[in-house]
Amino acid sequence: MADPEAPISAVAARAGVGISALYRRYAGKEELLRALAADGLTRYIADLQAGVDDDRDPWTAYVDCLHRVVDGRSQALAQRLAGTFRPTPELTALAEKAGRLAETLFRRVRRAGELRDDVSEADIVLLLEMVMLVELPGAAEQSAALRRRYLDLLLQALHTPVEAKLPGPPARAADLVARWRARADS
């Protein structure tokens, strides 16, 4: 779903179905958004789990995992929907599981000395989101190629050794969590 704020009629038209077909499957737009977020988180967890289970050197496993995440666009979908609906306990559990897996991978590559030390795990999440926003209208293959290109460019900048330090503080996990809580608190 490109625009979580889109009216349900636009969602139905984009899916090529009638509004009644959507309402037969989902009680409302919020339930549809929850289903989309659950799908994105489930795919993101599978990508992260494959990275955790990868017994190659930490940098290679990390790079391959991030490529799977970008190619599948799972993390982008889940994050794009953050704050657009009230999360369920099941979605919260999925998000927490994804967070634990991402942290495991991040710590593994950091302990191996392969990742610059002035980058946080939350920085990586936000960088992936930016890469996954690359979308050229009517050019799916070119868009995918550009996303892979920009991910590789970022990975080169993230890989040690790096001489210059980055300005300002890194993003924090709390910055990411706040997006999900915005809707839950309203």
Contacts in CASP RR format, 6 or more apart in sequence:
PFRMAT RR
TARGET T0000
AUTHOR 0000-0000-0000
METHOD contacts of the structure
MODEL  1
MADPEAPISAVAARAGVGISALYRRYAGKEELLRALAADGLTRYIADLQA
GVDDDRDPWTAYVDCLHRVVDGRSQALAQRLAGTFRPTPELTALAEKAGR
LAETLFRRVRRAGELRDDVSEADIVLLLEMVMLVELPGAAEQSAALRRRY
LDLLLQALHTPVEAKLPGPPARAADLVARWRARADS
1 11 0 8 1.000
1 32 0 8 1.000
1 33 0 8 1.000
1 36 0 8 1.000
1 77 0 8 1.000
1 80 0 8 1.000
1 81 0 8 1.000
2 14 0 8 1.000
3 10 0 8 1.000
4 33 0 8 1.000
4 80 0 8 1.000
4 81 0 8 1.000
4 84 0 8 1.000
4 85 0 8 1.000
5 84 0 8 1.000
6 14 0 8 1.000
8 19 0 8 1.000
8 22 0 8 1.000
8 28 0 8 1.000
8 29 0 8 1.000
8 32 0 8 1.000
9 19 0 8 1.000
11 22 0 8 1.000
11 29 0 8 1.000
11 32 0 8 1.000
12 18 0 8 1.000
12 19 0 8 1.000
12 21 0 8 1.000
12 22 0 8 1.000
15 22 0 8 1.000
22 28 0 8 1.000
22 32 0 8 1.000
26 32 0 8 1.000
26 35 0 8 1.000
30 85 0 8 1.000
30 86 0 8 1.000
33 81 0 8 1.000
33 84 0 8 1.000
33 85 0 8 1.000
34 85 0 8 1.000
34 87 0 8 1.000
34 88 0 8 1.000
34 91 0 8 1.000
36 77 0 8 1.000
36 81 0 8 1.000
37 77 0 8 1.000
37 78 0 8 1.000
37 81 0 8 1.000
37 82 0 8 1.000
37 85 0 8 1.000
37 87 0 8 1.000
37 91 0 8 1.000
38 90 0 8 1.000
38 91 0 8 1.000
38 94 0 8 1.000
39 74 0 8 1.000
39 77 0 8 1.000
40 74 0 8 1.000
40 75 0 8 1.000
40 77 0 8 1.000
40 78 0 8 1.000
41 74 0 8 1.000
41 78 0 8 1.000
41 91 0 8 1.000
41 94 0 8 1.000
41 95 0 8 1.000
41 98 0 8 1.000
42 74 0 8 1.000
42 94 0 8 1.000
43 72 0 8 1.000
43 74 0 8 1.000
44 69 0 8 1.000
44 74 0 8 1.000
44 75 0 8 1.000
44 78 0 8 1.000
44 98 0 8 1.000
45 94 0 8 1.000
45 97 0 8 1.000
45 98 0 8 1.000
45 101 0 8 1.000
46 74 0 8 1.000
47 65 0 8 1.000
47 68 0 8 1.000
47 69 0 8 1.000
47 72 0 8 1.000
47 74 0 8 1.000
47 75 0 8 1.000
48 65 0 8 1.000
48 69 0 8 1.000
48 98 0 8 1.000
48 99 0 8 1.000
48 101 0 8 1.000
48 102 0 8 1.000
48 105 0 8 1.000
49 101 0 8 1.000
50 65 0 8 1.000
50 68 0 8 1.000
51 61 0 8 1.000
51 62 0 8 1.000
51 64 0 8 1.000
51 65 0 8 1.000
51 68 0 8 1.000
51 105 0 8 1.000
52 101 0 8 1.000
52 104 0 8 1.000
52 105 0 8 1.000
54 60 0 8 1.000
54 61 0 8 1.000
54 64 0 8 1.000
54 65 0 8 1.000
55 61 0 8 1.000
56 64 0 8 1.000
57 112 0 8 1.000
58 108 0 8 1.000
58 109 0 8 1.000
58 111 0 8 1.000
58 112 0 8 1.000
58 114 0 8 1.000
59 109 0 8 1.000
59 112 0 8 1.000
59 114 0 8 1.000
59 115 0 8 1.000
59 159 0 8 1.000
61 105 0 8 1.000
61 108 0 8 1.000
61 109 0 8 1.000
62 105 0 8 1.000
62 106 0 8 1.000
62 108 0 8 1.000
62 109 0 8 1.000
62 114 0 8 1.000
62 115 0 8 1.000
63 155 0 8 1.000
65 105 0 8 1.000
66 124 0 8 1.000
66 128 0 8 1.000
66 151 0 8 1.000
66 155 0 8 1.000
67 148 0 8 1.000
67 151 0 8 1.000
69 75 0 8 1.000
69 128 0 8 1.000
70 128 0 8 1.000
70 131 0 8 1.000
70 132 0 8 1.000
70 147 0 8 1.000
70 148 0 8 1.000
70 151 0 8 1.000
71 144 0 8 1.000
71 147 0 8 1.000
71 148 0 8 1.000
73 132 0 8 1.000
75 125 0 8 1.000
75 128 0 8 1.000
75 129 0 8 1.000
75 132 0 8 1.000
76 128 0 8 1.000
76 129 0 8 1.000
76 132 0 8 1.000
76 133 0 8 1.000
78 95 0 8 1.000
78 98 0 8 1.000
79 125 0 8 1.000
79 129 0 8 1.000
79 176 0 8 1.000
79 179 0 8 1.000
80 129 0 8 1.000
82 179 0 8 1.000
82 180 0 8 1.000
82 182 0 8 1.000
82 183 0 8 1.000
83 179 0 8 1.000
83 180 0 8 1.000
83 181 0 8 1.000
83 182 0 8 1.000
83 183 0 8 1.000
83 184 0 8 1.000
84 183 0 8 1.000
85 183 0 8 1.000
86 183 0 8 1.000
86 184 0 8 1.000
87 95 0 8 1.000
87 180 0 8 1.000
87 183 0 8 1.000
87 184 0 8 1.000
92 180 0 8 1.000
95 180 0 8 1.000
102 121 0 8 1.000
102 124 0 8 1.000
102 125 0 8 1.000
103 121 0 8 1.000
106 115 0 8 1.000
106 121 0 8 1.000
106 124 0 8 1.000
109 115 0 8 1.000
110 117 0 8 1.000
113 160 0 8 1.000
114 159 0 8 1.000
114 160 0 8 1.000
115 158 0 8 1.000
115 159 0 8 1.000
115 160 0 8 1.000
116 157 0 8 1.000
116 158 0 8 1.000
116 159 0 8 1.000
116 160 0 8 1.000
116 162 0 8 1.000
117 160 0 8 1.000
118 165 0 8 1.000
118 166 0 8 1.000
118 170 0 8 1.000
119 158 0 8 1.000
119 166 0 8 1.000
119 170 0 8 1.000
120 170 0 8 1.000
120 171 0 8 1.000
120 172 0 8 1.000
120 173 0 8 1.000
121 173 0 8 1.000
122 170 0 8 1.000
122 171 0 8 1.000
122 172 0 8 1.000
122 173 0 8 1.000
122 175 0 8 1.000
122 176 0 8 1.000
123 170 0 8 1.000
123 171 0 8 1.000
124 158 0 8 1.000
125 171 0 8 1.000
125 176 0 8 1.000
126 171 0 8 1.000
126 176 0 8 1.000
127 154 0 8 1.000
128 151 0 8 1.000
131 147 0 8 1.000
131 150 0 8 1.000
131 151 0 8 1.000
131 154 0 8 1.000
132 147 0 8 1.000
134 143 0 8 1.000
134 146 0 8 1.000
134 147 0 8 1.000
134 150 0 8 1.000
135 143 0 8 1.000
136 142 0 8 1.000
136 143 0 8 1.000
136 146 0 8 1.000
END
